[in-house]
Every structure is written in C-alpha cells, then in structure tokens.
Amino acid sequence: MSKVAQFNFKIAEKITAGVSTMWCAYIFAALALISLPAAIKTGDVVVIVAWIAQTFLQLVLLSIIMVGQKVSSASVEQKITETHTASLGEFELAKEARLLANQELAELKVIAADIHRVLRDIEGKKG
C-alpha cells in the first residue's frame, strides 16, 4: 500500500471513529437546529419538510446509524469469539476422544490376538 493510501486510510479511520459517536450526533443535531427558525419562518410546508428530511435527519441519523453499526459489529464479534472458543473446546474434546478410542482399539487388538492364540492352542490340543 502506498504512503498516500496509508495516509488516506488513517484519515478515514479517524473521521469514521469521530462521526460514529453519539456526541457527534448531538453536535449535528445542534448544528441542524440553527437553521430551524429560518425554515419555520418561511411558513412553507415544503421548506419545513425539506429541513427535516435533508438537514436534520440526514445529519443526525448518519451518526446514529454508525453508532448502531458499531454496536452490532461488536456484538457479532463477541459471538464469533464465543463460537470460536466453543469450537476449539469441542475440537480438543474430539481429539481426546479419538486418542482414547485409538488406545481402546489397540487394547482390543491385543485381546483379540490373545483370544486367537488361546483358540489355536485349544485347536492344537484337540487335534
């Protein structure tokens, strides 16, 4: 990544971190409210609706949505971490079970060999 791209990335991270706070939403709300009296003074419904939609909602909801995304992302990250931890635990249990099964299989092979040897001895004594 070039130095310019790195610089742009760092600036974007800083701006995103700042805008995605409730404090930024409060500042945007206050900023938007500065123009509310002028919009109301016009008495024009279209101007008032435009102020609500284009000024207030867009400014304030931008930060609120980003805060919500940050909260959702943190929740998803926590679930992923919990799932990963549980999966690792299950994997370790499966490895232990496989080791135990291999040990039991080895013991069964020894027992089976002993049984075959005893049966051969019995067959040899009969014959």
A tleap script that builds the chain and sets N, CA, C and O, in Angstrom:
source leaprc.protein.ff14SB
mol = sequence {
  NMET SER LYS VAL ALA GLN PHE ASN PHE LYS
  ILE ALA GLU LYS ILE THR ALA GLY VAL SER
  THR MET TRP CYS ALA TYR ILE PHE ALA ALA
  LEU ALA LEU ILE SER LEU PRO ALA ALA ILE
  LYS THR GLY ASP VAL VAL VAL ILE VAL ALA
  TRP ILE ALA GLN THR PHE LEU GLN LEU VAL
  LEU LEU SER ILE ILE MET VAL GLY GLN LYS
  VAL SER SER ALA SER VAL GLU GLN LYS ILE
  THR GLU THR HIE THR ALA SER LEU GLY GLU
  PHE GLU LEU ALA LYS GLU ALA ARG LEU LEU
  ALA ASN GLN GLU LEU ALA GLU LEU LYS VAL
  ILE ALA ALA ASP ILE HIE ARG VAL LEU ARG
  ASP ILE GLU GLY LYS LYS CGLY
}
set mol.1.N position { 0.846 -1.171 0.000 }
set mol.1.CA position { 0.000 0.000 0.000 }
set mol.1.C position { 0.896 1.241 0.000 }
set mol.1.O position { 1.855 1.317 0.768 }
set mol.2.N position { 0.587 2.194 -0.848 }
set mol.2.CA position { 1.411 3.401 -0.957 }
set mol.2.C position { 1.243 4.289 0.274 }
set mol.2.O position { 0.299 4.128 1.048 }
set mol.3.N position { 2.164 5.215 0.438 }
set mol.3.CA position { 2.112 6.129 1.582 }
set mol.3.C position { 0.872 7.011 1.518 }
set mol.3.O position { 0.278 7.326 2.549 }
set mol.4.N position { 0.485 7.403 0.327 }
set mol.4.CA position { -0.722 8.222 0.172 }
set mol.4.C position { -1.949 7.407 0.581 }
set mol.4.O position { -2.830 7.911 1.278 }
set mol.5.N position { -2.003 6.162 0.151 }
set mol.5.CA position { -3.134 5.301 0.506 }
set mol.5.C position { -3.169 5.061 2.012 }
set mol.5.O position { -4.242 5.055 2.615 }
set mol.6.N position { -2.004 4.862 2.621 }
set mol.6.CA position { -1.938 4.685 4.078 }
set mol.6.C position { -2.423 5.930 4.800 }
set mol.6.O position { -3.184 5.845 5.764 }
set mol.7.N position { -1.974 7.097 4.322 }
set mol.7.CA position { -2.410 8.362 4.915 }
set mol.7.C position { -3.920 8.518 4.799 }
set mol.7.O position { -4.588 8.861 5.774 }
set mol.8.N position { -4.458 8.267 3.613 }
set mol.8.CA position { -5.907 8.379 3.392 }
set mol.8.C position { -6.671 7.409 4.280 }
set mol.8.O position { -7.728 7.746 4.814 }
set mol.9.N position { -6.136 6.215 4.435 }
set mol.9.CA position { -6.777 5.207 5.280 }
set mol.9.C position { -6.827 5.682 6.730 }
set mol.9.O position { -7.854 5.551 7.396 }
set mol.10.N position { -5.703 6.240 7.221 }
set mol.10.CA position { -5.658 6.719 8.606 }
set mol.10.C position { -6.617 7.883 8.822 }
set mol.10.O position { -7.292 7.947 9.850 }
set mol.11.N position { -6.684 8.798 7.869 }
set mol.11.CA position { -7.614 9.928 7.972 }
set mol.11.C position { -9.054 9.425 7.985 }
set mol.11.O position { -9.871 9.875 8.788 }
set mol.12.N position { -9.356 8.485 7.083 }
set mol.12.CA position { -10.707 7.919 7.024 }
set mol.12.C position { -11.069 7.226 8.329 }
set mol.12.O position { -12.200 7.343 8.801 }
set mol.13.N position { -10.115 6.503 8.918 }
set mol.13.CA position { -10.363 5.838 10.203 }
set mol.13.C position { -10.682 6.851 11.291 }
set mol.13.O position { -11.618 6.661 12.066 }
set mol.14.N position { -9.904 7.926 11.349 }
set mol.14.CA position { -10.111 8.961 12.375 }
set mol.14.C position { -11.480 9.628 12.207 }
set mol.14.O position { -12.213 9.812 13.179 }
set mol.15.N position { -11.811 9.983 10.984 }
set mol.15.CA position { -13.105 10.639 10.736 }
set mol.15.C position { -14.248 9.697 11.079 }
set mol.15.O position { -15.212 10.098 11.732 }
set mol.16.N position { -14.144 8.447 10.642 }
set mol.16.CA position { -15.194 7.472 10.929 }
set mol.16.C position { -15.356 7.265 12.432 }
set mol.16.O position { -16.475 7.191 12.938 }
set mol.17.N position { -14.240 7.173 13.134 }
set mol.17.CA position { -14.291 6.999 14.592 }
set mol.17.C position { -14.968 8.189 15.254 }
set mol.17.O position { -15.720 8.021 16.213 }
set mol.18.N position { -14.706 9.392 14.747 }
set mol.18.CA position { -15.318 10.586 15.327 }
set mol.18.C position { -16.790 10.725 14.999 }
set mol.18.O position { -17.592 11.084 15.862 }
set mol.19.N position { -17.150 10.443 13.760 }
set mol.19.CA position { -18.543 10.606 13.324 }
set mol.19.C position { -19.448 9.521 13.918 }
set mol.19.O position { -20.645 9.740 14.102 }
set mol.20.N position { -18.881 8.372 14.210 }
set mol.20.CA position { -19.715 7.267 14.714 }
set mol.20.C position { -19.809 7.285 16.243 }
set mol.20.O position { -19.607 6.269 16.907 }
set mol.21.N position { -20.121 8.468 16.782 }
set mol.21.CA position { -20.342 8.611 18.228 }
set mol.21.C position { -21.650 9.351 18.456 }
set mol.21.O position { -22.104 10.113 17.603 }
set mol.22.N position { -22.239 9.121 19.598 }
set mol.22.CA position { -23.465 9.852 19.927 }
set mol.22.C position { -23.152 11.333 20.143 }
set mol.22.O position { -24.011 12.178 19.896 }
set mol.23.N position { -21.943 11.665 20.597 }
set mol.23.CA position { -21.583 13.073 20.764 }
set mol.23.C position { -21.631 13.798 19.429 }
set mol.23.O position { -22.062 14.948 19.355 }
set mol.24.N position { -21.191 13.129 18.386 }
set mol.24.CA position { -21.252 13.732 17.052 }
set mol.24.C position { -22.717 13.917 16.632 }
set mol.24.O position { -23.065 14.926 16.018 }
set mol.25.N position { -23.563 12.951 16.962 }
set mol.25.CA position { -24.994 13.078 16.650 }
set mol.25.C position { -25.583 14.288 17.364 }
set mol.25.O position { -26.385 15.019 16.784 }
set mol.26.N position { -25.191 14.506 18.623 }
set mol.26.CA position { -25.687 15.670 19.368 }
set mol.26.C position { -25.203 16.974 18.727 }
set mol.26.O position { -25.966 17.932 18.611 }
set mol.27.N position { -23.941 17.006 18.314 }
set mol.27.CA position { -23.392 18.202 17.657 }
set mol.27.C position { -24.110 18.461 16.342 }
set mol.27.O position { -24.461 19.601 16.035 }
set mol.28.N position { -24.332 17.388 15.554 }
set mol.28.CA position { -25.061 17.545 14.290 }
set mol.28.C position { -26.484 18.040 14.530 }
set mol.28.O position { -26.992 18.872 13.778 }
set mol.29.N position { -27.130 17.525 15.586 }
set mol.29.CA position { -28.492 17.967 15.905 }
set mol.29.C position { -28.488 19.456 16.244 }
set mol.29.O position { -29.339 20.207 15.767 }
set mol.30.N position { -27.540 19.877 17.059 }
set mol.30.CA position { -27.447 21.298 17.416 }
set mol.30.C position { -27.170 22.144 16.177 }
set mol.30.O position { -27.753 23.215 16.009 }
set mol.31.N position { -26.285 21.666 15.318 }
set mol.31.CA position { -25.963 22.383 14.084 }
set mol.31.C position { -27.199 22.508 13.195 }
set mol.31.O position { -27.457 23.570 12.627 }
set mol.32.N position { -27.947 21.438 13.078 }
set mol.32.CA position { -29.148 21.461 12.246 }
set mol.32.C position { -30.202 22.394 12.830 }
set mol.32.O position { -30.912 23.074 12.089 }
set mol.33.N position { -30.305 22.426 14.156 }
set mol.33.CA position { -31.323 23.259 14.805 }
set mol.33.C position { -31.077 24.755 14.594 }
set mol.33.O position { -31.993 25.563 14.740 }
set mol.34.N position { -29.848 25.117 14.253 }
set mol.34.CA position { -29.547 26.534 13.991 }
set mol.34.C position { -30.395 27.068 12.839 }
set mol.34.O position { -30.834 28.217 12.865 }
set mol.35.N position { -30.621 26.230 11.828 }
set mol.35.CA position { -31.381 26.691 10.663 }
set mol.35.C position { -32.885 26.442 10.790 }
set mol.35.O position { -33.647 26.826 9.903 }
set mol.36.N position { -33.322 25.802 11.883 }
set mol.36.CA position { -34.763 25.529 12.051 }
set mol.36.C position { -35.606 26.801 12.089 }
set mol.36.O position { -36.622 26.859 11.396 }
set mol.37.N position { -35.239 27.820 12.860 }
set mol.37.CA position { -36.081 29.023 12.884 }
set mol.37.C position { -36.287 29.642 11.500 }
set mol.37.O position { -37.378 30.119 11.189 }
set mol.38.N position { -35.253 29.633 10.680 }
set mol.38.CA position { -35.383 30.190 9.331 }
set mol.38.C position { -36.352 29.367 8.495 }
set mol.38.O position { -37.141 29.911 7.723 }
set mol.39.N position { -36.283 28.040 8.659 }
set mol.39.CA position { -37.197 27.170 7.906 }
set mol.39.C position { -38.635 27.398 8.352 }
set mol.39.O position { -39.545 27.458 7.526 }
set mol.40.N position { -38.838 27.524 9.661 }
set mol.40.CA position { -40.196 27.744 10.186 }
set mol.40.C position { -40.711 29.113 9.765 }
set mol.40.O position { -41.888 29.270 9.443 }
set mol.41.N position { -39.828 30.098 9.769 }
set mol.41.CA position { -40.201 31.472 9.424 }
set mol.41.C position { -40.770 31.563 8.013 }
set mol.41.O position { -41.609 32.422 7.740 }
set mol.42.N position { -40.326 30.690 7.115 }
set mol.42.CA position { -40.839 30.746 5.735 }
set mol.42.C position { -42.317 30.386 5.698 }
set mol.42.O position { -43.045 30.849 4.820 }
set mol.43.N position { -42.770 29.561 6.646 }
set mol.43.CA position { -44.167 29.132 6.652 }
set mol.43.C position { -44.484 28.153 5.534 }
set mol.43.O position { -45.628 27.716 5.408 }
set mol.44.N position { -43.529 27.812 4.748 }
set mol.44.CA position { -43.710 26.902 3.614 }
set mol.44.C position { -43.507 25.464 4.099 }
set mol.44.O position { -42.437 25.108 4.592 }
set mol.45.N position { -44.545 24.654 3.951 }
set mol.45.CA position { -44.500 23.260 4.396 }
set mol.45.C position { -43.381 22.498 3.684 }
set mol.45.O position { -42.696 21.677 4.294 }
set mol.46.N position { -43.203 22.772 2.411 }
set mol.46.CA position { -42.162 22.087 1.639 }
set mol.46.C position { -40.774 22.411 2.218 }
set mol.46.O position { -39.927 21.524 2.322 }
set mol.47.N position { -40.547 23.646 2.585 }
set mol.47.CA position { -39.261 24.042 3.151 }
set mol.47.C position { -39.055 23.364 4.511 }
set mol.47.O position { -37.957 22.898 4.816 }
set mol.48.N position { -40.113 23.311 5.323 }
set mol.48.CA position { -40.016 22.684 6.645 }
set mol.48.C position { -39.761 21.182 6.506 }
set mol.48.O position { -38.911 20.631 7.205 }
set mol.49.N position { -40.487 20.525 5.613 }
set mol.49.CA position { -40.278 19.092 5.381 }
set mol.49.C position { -38.872 18.852 4.828 }
set mol.49.O position { -38.200 17.899 5.223 }
set mol.50.N position { -38.441 19.703 3.932 }
set mol.50.CA position { -37.088 19.567 3.381 }
set mol.50.C position { -36.049 19.738 4.483 }
set mol.50.O position { -35.057 19.010 4.519 }
set mol.51.N position { -36.272 20.703 5.390 }
set mol.51.CA position { -35.331 20.885 6.513 }
set mol.51.C position { -35.260 19.620 7.354 }
set mol.51.O position { -34.176 19.165 7.721 }
set mol.52.N position { -36.443 19.047 7.661 }
set mol.52.CA position { -36.477 17.821 8.480 }
set mol.52.C position { -35.740 16.690 7.766 }
set mol.52.O position { -34.876 16.034 8.347 }
set mol.53.N position { -36.090 16.473 6.509 }
set mol.53.CA position { -35.535 15.330 5.775 }
set mol.53.C position { -34.080 15.539 5.387 }
set mol.53.O position { -33.249 14.653 5.588 }
set mol.54.N position { -33.771 16.685 4.842 }
set mol.54.CA position { -32.441 16.892 4.270 }
set mol.54.C position { -31.424 17.436 5.264 }
set mol.54.O position { -30.222 17.213 5.120 }
set mol.55.N position { -31.899 18.131 6.244 }
set mol.55.CA position { -30.939 18.722 7.181 }
set mol.55.C position { -30.863 17.911 8.461 }
set mol.55.O position { -29.815 17.355 8.791 }
set mol.56.N position { -31.958 17.846 9.171 }
set mol.56.CA position { -31.924 17.212 10.482 }
set mol.56.C position { -31.703 15.712 10.395 }
set mol.56.O position { -30.744 15.193 10.966 }
set mol.57.N position { -32.579 15.008 9.686 }
set mol.57.CA position { -32.485 13.548 9.644 }
set mol.57.C position { -31.164 13.067 9.048 }
set mol.57.O position { -30.526 12.166 9.593 }
set mol.58.N position { -30.760 13.660 7.943 }
set mol.58.CA position { -29.523 13.191 7.316 }
set mol.58.C position { -28.309 13.413 8.206 }
set mol.58.O position { -27.449 12.540 8.320 }
set mol.59.N position { -28.239 14.572 8.831 }
set mol.59.CA position { -27.090 14.850 9.700 }
set mol.59.C position { -27.093 13.959 10.936 }
set mol.59.O position { -26.088 13.325 11.256 }
set mol.60.N position { -28.211 13.915 11.618 }
set mol.60.CA position { -28.268 13.218 12.899 }
set mol.60.C position { -28.276 11.706 12.707 }
set mol.60.O position { -27.562 10.985 13.406 }
set mol.61.N position { -29.074 11.227 11.769 }
set mol.61.CA position { -29.163 9.773 11.581 }
set mol.61.C position { -27.858 9.165 11.080 }
set mol.61.O position { -27.582 7.995 11.344 }
set mol.62.N position { -27.063 9.933 10.371 }
set mol.62.CA position { -25.776 9.425 9.910 }
set mol.62.C position { -24.964 8.904 11.090 }
set mol.62.O position { -24.498 7.764 11.073 }
set mol.63.N position { -24.796 9.731 12.103 }
set mol.63.CA position { -24.008 9.317 13.271 }
set mol.63.C position { -24.697 8.211 14.050 }
set mol.63.O position { -24.042 7.270 14.497 }
set mol.64.N position { -26.005 8.310 14.219 }
set mol.64.CA position { -26.730 7.300 14.998 }
set mol.64.C position { -26.645 5.933 14.320 }
set mol.64.O position { -26.447 4.919 14.990 }
set mol.65.N position { -26.794 5.904 13.007 }
set mol.65.CA position { -26.686 4.638 12.274 }
set mol.65.C position { -25.277 4.063 12.420 }
set mol.65.O position { -25.111 2.854 12.587 }
set mol.66.N position { -24.270 4.924 12.357 }
set mol.66.CA position { -22.893 4.440 12.503 }
set mol.66.C position { -22.646 3.895 13.910 }
set mol.66.O position { -21.937 2.902 14.074 }
set mol.67.N position { -23.230 4.542 14.928 }
set mol.67.CA position { -23.114 4.032 16.294 }
set mol.67.C position { -23.782 2.659 16.374 }
set mol.67.O position { -23.231 1.723 16.953 }
set mol.68.N position { -24.965 2.552 15.791 }
set mol.68.CA position { -25.674 1.262 15.793 }
set mol.68.C position { -24.882 0.173 15.099 }
set mol.68.O position { -24.850 -0.968 15.560 }
set mol.69.N position { -24.241 0.522 13.988 }
set mol.69.CA position { -23.421 -0.462 13.283 }
set mol.69.C position { -22.231 -0.890 14.134 }
set mol.69.O position { -21.845 -2.059 14.134 }
set mol.70.N position { -21.651 0.071 14.862 }
set mol.70.CA position { -20.515 -0.260 15.723 }
set mol.70.C position { -20.959 -1.214 16.833 }
set mol.70.O position { -20.253 -2.168 17.161 }
set mol.71.N position { -22.139 -0.946 17.410 }
set mol.71.CA position { -22.668 -1.817 18.471 }
set mol.71.C position { -22.967 -3.209 17.905 }
set mol.71.O position { -22.614 -4.220 18.514 }
set mol.72.N position { -23.614 -3.254 16.745 }
set mol.72.CA position { -23.922 -4.541 16.113 }
set mol.72.C position { -22.654 -5.302 15.779 }
set mol.72.O position { -22.570 -6.513 15.988 }
set mol.73.N position { -21.682 -4.597 15.267 }
set mol.73.CA position { -20.406 -5.226 14.911 }
set mol.73.C position { -19.727 -5.816 16.145 }
set mol.73.O position { -19.181 -6.918 16.097 }
set mol.74.N position { -19.765 -5.081 17.232 }
set mol.74.CA position { -19.157 -5.589 18.472 }
set mol.74.C position { -19.880 -6.835 18.956 }
set mol.74.O position { -19.255 -7.781 19.436 }
set mol.75.N position { -21.209 -6.830 18.823 }
set mol.75.CA position { -22.000 -7.992 19.233 }
set mol.75.C position { -21.672 -9.205 18.368 }
set mol.75.O position { -21.513 -10.313 18.880 }
set mol.76.N position { -21.573 -8.994 17.070 }
set mol.76.CA position { -21.232 -10.087 16.153 }
set mol.76.C position { -19.820 -10.599 16.446 }
set mol.76.O position { -19.574 -11.805 16.446 }
set mol.77.N position { -18.902 -9.669 16.695 }
set mol.77.CA position { -17.527 -10.068 17.005 }
set mol.77.C position { -17.477 -10.905 18.278 }
set mol.77.O position { -16.725 -11.876 18.359 }
set mol.78.N position { -18.282 -10.525 19.273 }
set mol.78.CA position { -18.317 -11.294 20.524 }
set mol.78.C position { -18.861 -12.700 20.268 }
set mol.78.O position { -18.330 -13.679 20.793 }
set mol.79.N position { -19.926 -12.797 19.457 }
set mol.79.CA position { -20.492 -14.114 19.145 }
set mol.79.C position { -19.491 -14.970 18.377 }
set mol.79.O position { -19.375 -16.170 18.625 }
set mol.80.N position { -18.774 -14.356 17.454 }
set mol.80.CA position { -17.766 -15.097 16.693 }
set mol.80.C position { -16.679 -15.617 17.638 }
set mol.80.O position { -16.247 -16.765 17.529 }
set mol.81.N position { -16.247 -14.767 18.557 }
set mol.81.CA position { -15.216 -15.175 19.521 }
set mol.81.C position { -15.720 -16.314 20.392 }
set mol.81.O position { -14.998 -17.282 20.631 }
set mol.82.N position { -16.964 -16.203 20.870 }
set mol.82.CA position { -17.536 -17.264 21.706 }
set mol.82.C position { -17.662 -18.564 20.923 }
set mol.82.O position { -17.361 -19.638 21.442 }
set mol.83.N position { -18.106 -18.466 19.673 }
set mol.83.CA position { -18.243 -19.651 18.827 }
set mol.83.C position { -16.876 -20.275 18.565 }
set mol.83.O position { -16.726 -21.496 18.602 }
set mol.84.N position { -15.884 -19.431 18.301 }
set mol.84.CA position { -14.524 -19.927 18.059 }
set mol.84.C position { -13.995 -20.648 19.299 }
set mol.84.O position { -13.416 -21.729 19.197 }
set mol.85.N position { -14.196 -20.044 20.459 }
set mol.85.CA position { -13.727 -20.657 21.707 }
set mol.85.C position { -14.430 -21.993 21.942 }
set mol.85.O position { -13.793 -22.979 22.312 }
set mol.86.N position { -15.747 -22.019 21.727 }
set mol.86.CA position { -16.501 -23.264 21.905 }
set mol.86.C position { -16.041 -24.319 20.902 }
set mol.86.O position { -15.928 -25.496 21.245 }
set mol.87.N position { -15.778 -23.903 19.669 }
set mol.87.CA position { -15.309 -24.841 18.641 }
set mol.87.C position { -13.954 -25.427 19.010 }
set mol.87.O position { -13.714 -26.621 18.835 }
set mol.88.N position { -13.070 -24.572 19.525 }
set mol.88.CA position { -11.765 -25.078 19.951 }
set mol.88.C position { -11.919 -26.080 21.091 }
set mol.88.O position { -11.220 -27.092 21.135 }
set mol.89.N position { -12.839 -25.793 22.015 }
set mol.89.CA position { -13.104 -26.728 23.112 }
set mol.89.C position { -13.624 -28.057 22.600 }
set mol.89.O position { -13.192 -29.120 23.047 }
set mol.90.N position { -14.555 -27.990 21.657 }
set mol.90.CA position { -15.108 -29.211 21.058 }
set mol.90.C position { -14.022 -29.972 20.305 }
set mol.90.O position { -13.976 -31.201 20.351 }
set mol.91.N position { -13.153 -29.250 19.616 }
set mol.91.CA position { -12.063 -29.882 18.888 }
set mol.91.C position { -11.140 -30.629 19.849 }
set mol.91.O position { -10.735 -31.760 19.579 }
set mol.92.N position { -10.813 -29.990 20.966 }
set mol.92.CA position { -9.959 -30.646 21.964 }
set mol.92.C position { -10.634 -31.896 22.525 }
set mol.92.O position { -9.985 -32.926 22.713 }
set mol.93.N position { -11.943 -31.803 22.792 }
set mol.93.CA position { -12.674 -32.982 23.275 }
set mol.93.C position { -12.652 -34.097 22.234 }
set mol.93.O position { -12.491 -35.270 22.574 }
set mol.94.N position { -12.815 -33.726 20.968 }
set mol.94.CA position { -12.798 -34.725 19.895 }
set mol.94.C position { -11.417 -35.380 19.791 }
set mol.94.O position { -11.308 -36.587 19.573 }
set mol.95.N position { -10.361 -34.568 19.949 }
set mol.95.CA position { -9.003 -35.138 19.916 }
set mol.95.C position { -8.800 -36.113 21.073 }
set mol.95.O position { -8.219 -37.183 20.892 }
set mol.96.N position { -9.278 -35.744 22.258 }
set mol.96.CA position { -9.154 -36.636 23.410 }
set mol.96.C position { -9.943 -37.924 23.183 }
set mol.96.O position { -9.467 -39.016 23.494 }
set mol.97.N position { -11.163 -37.788 22.634 }
set mol.97.CA position { -11.996 -38.966 22.372 }
set mol.97.C position { -11.321 -39.870 21.336 }
set mol.97.O position { -11.354 -41.094 21.464 }
set mol.98.N position { -10.712 -39.271 20.315 }
set mol.98.CA position { -10.030 -40.058 19.292 }
set mol.98.C position { -8.827 -40.784 19.893 }
set mol.98.O position { -8.590 -41.951 19.583 }
set mol.99.N position { -8.079 -40.111 20.739 }
set mol.99.CA position { -6.929 -40.726 21.391 }
set mol.99.C position { -7.379 -41.904 22.254 }
set mol.99.O position { -6.776 -42.977 22.229 }
set mol.100.N position { -8.442 -41.684 23.014 }
set mol.100.CA position { -8.984 -42.746 23.867 }
set mol.100.C position { -9.473 -43.921 23.016 }
set mol.100.O position { -9.238 -45.082 23.352 }
set mol.101.N position { -10.155 -43.606 21.911 }
set mol.101.CA position { -10.646 -44.664 21.027 }
set mol.101.C position { -9.483 -45.450 20.422 }
set mol.101.O position { -9.560 -46.673 20.304 }
set mol.102.N position { -8.418 -44.765 20.041 }
set mol.102.CA position { -7.238 -45.449 19.486 }
set mol.102.C position { -6.588 -46.347 20.537 }
set mol.102.O position { -6.142 -47.450 20.222 }
set mol.103.N position { -6.533 -45.875 21.792 }
set mol.103.CA position { -5.970 -46.689 22.869 }
set mol.103.C position { -6.828 -47.932 23.106 }
set mol.103.O position { -6.314 -49.038 23.276 }
set mol.104.N position { -8.153 -47.725 23.113 }
set mol.104.CA position { -9.060 -48.859 23.321 }
set mol.104.C position { -8.950 -49.844 22.160 }
set mol.104.O position { -8.985 -51.056 22.370 }
set mol.105.N position { -8.818 -49.330 20.935 }
set mol.105.CA position { -8.672 -50.205 19.768 }
set mol.105.C position { -7.390 -51.030 19.871 }
set mol.105.O position { -7.384 -52.218 19.552 }
set mol.106.N position { -6.315 -50.401 20.313 }
set mol.106.CA position { -5.050 -51.132 20.484 }
set mol.106.C position { -5.213 -52.224 21.538 }
set mol.106.O position { -4.726 -53.340 21.357 }
set mol.107.N position { -5.893 -51.910 22.633 }
set mol.107.CA position { -6.131 -52.911 23.672 }
set mol.107.C position { -7.001 -54.050 23.148 }
set mol.107.O position { -6.760 -55.217 23.457 }
set mol.108.N position { -8.019 -53.701 22.347 }
set mol.108.CA position { -8.888 -54.740 21.771 }
set mol.108.C position { -8.105 -55.643 20.817 }
set mol.108.O position { -8.350 -56.848 20.763 }
set mol.109.N position { -7.176 -55.074 20.075 }
set mol.109.CA position { -6.348 -55.882 19.171 }
set mol.109.C position { -5.496 -56.866 19.964 }
set mol.109.O position { -5.338 -58.020 19.564 }
set mol.110.N position { -4.950 -56.411 21.082 }
set mol.110.CA position { -4.147 -57.303 21.932 }
set mol.110.C position { -5.033 -58.418 22.478 }
set mol.110.O position { -4.640 -59.585 22.466 }
set mol.111.N position { -6.222 -58.066 22.955 }
set mol.111.CA position { -7.158 -59.069 23.496 }
set mol.111.C position { -7.559 -60.062 22.404 }
set mol.111.O position { -7.614 -61.270 22.635 }
set mol.112.N position { -7.843 -59.521 21.192 }
set mol.112.CA position { -8.233 -60.396 20.077 }
set mol.112.C position { -7.093 -61.345 19.721 }
set mol.112.O position { -7.331 -62.519 19.440 }
set mol.113.N position { -5.855 -60.848 19.730 }
set mol.113.CA position { -4.699 -61.696 19.431 }
set mol.113.C position { -4.559 -62.777 20.502 }
set mol.113.O position { -4.262 -63.930 20.189 }
set mol.114.N position { -4.773 -62.403 21.765 }
set mol.114.CA position { -4.711 -63.389 22.851 }
set mol.114.C position { -5.800 -64.448 22.679 }
set mol.114.O position { -5.547 -65.638 22.869 }
set mol.115.N position { -6.987 -64.025 22.326 }
set mol.115.CA position { -8.091 -64.977 22.119 }
set mol.115.C position { -7.757 -65.926 20.980 }
set mol.115.O position { -7.978 -67.132 21.095 }
set mol.116.N position { -7.225 -65.396 19.876 }
set mol.116.CA position { -6.852 -66.245 18.734 }
set mol.116.C position { -5.761 -67.240 19.130 }
set mol.116.O position { -5.792 -68.403 18.725 }
set mol.117.N position { -4.811 -66.779 19.913 }
set mol.117.CA position { -3.738 -67.665 20.363 }
set mol.117.C position { -4.306 -68.768 21.245 }
set mol.117.O position { -3.936 -69.931 21.085 }
set mol.118.N position { -5.194 -68.429 22.167 }
set mol.118.CA position { -5.809 -69.435 23.043 }
set mol.118.C position { -6.615 -70.418 22.209 }
set mol.118.O position { -6.542 -71.625 22.437 }
set mol.119.N position { -7.389 -69.916 21.240 }
set mol.119.CA position { -8.179 -70.814 20.385 }
set mol.119.C position { -7.287 -71.738 19.578 }
set mol.119.O position { -7.608 -72.914 19.408 }
set mol.120.N position { -6.164 -71.221 19.074 }
set mol.120.CA position { -5.224 -72.073 18.334 }
set mol.120.C position { -4.638 -73.153 19.253 }
set mol.120.O position { -4.463 -74.306 18.861 }
set mol.121.N position { -4.339 -72.734 20.495 }
set mol.121.CA position { -3.804 -73.710 21.467 }
set mol.121.C position { -4.836 -74.801 21.736 }
set mol.121.O position { -4.500 -75.982 21.818 }
set mol.122.N position { -6.100 -74.390 21.873 }
set mol.122.CA position { -7.162 -75.369 22.135 }
set mol.122.C position { -7.312 -76.274 20.923 }
set mol.122.O position { -7.443 -77.488 21.079 }
set mol.123.N position { -7.295 -75.712 19.718 }
set mol.123.CA position { -7.415 -76.496 18.487 }
set mol.123.C position { -6.238 -77.480 18.363 }
set mol.123.O position { -6.404 -78.629 17.952 }
set mol.124.N position { -5.047 -76.988 18.733 }
set mol.124.CA position { -3.857 -77.830 18.641 }
set mol.124.C position { -3.926 -78.995 19.617 }
set mol.124.O position { -3.458 -80.090 19.305 }
set mol.125.N position { -4.493 -78.777 20.779 }
set mol.125.CA position { -4.596 -79.845 21.778 }
set mol.125.C position { -5.662 -80.863 21.387 }
set mol.125.O position { -5.555 -82.034 21.749 }
set mol.126.N position { -6.674 -80.439 20.664 }
set mol.126.CA position { -7.734 -81.348 20.217 }
set mol.126.C position { -7.219 -82.262 19.116 }
set mol.126.O position { -7.543 -83.449 19.064 }
set mol.127.N position { -6.444 -81.706 18.274 }
set mol.127.CA position { -6.029 -82.405 17.067 }
set mol.127.C position { -4.936 -83.340 17.228 }
set mol.127.O position { -4.519 -83.976 16.260 }
savepdb mol mol.pdb
quit
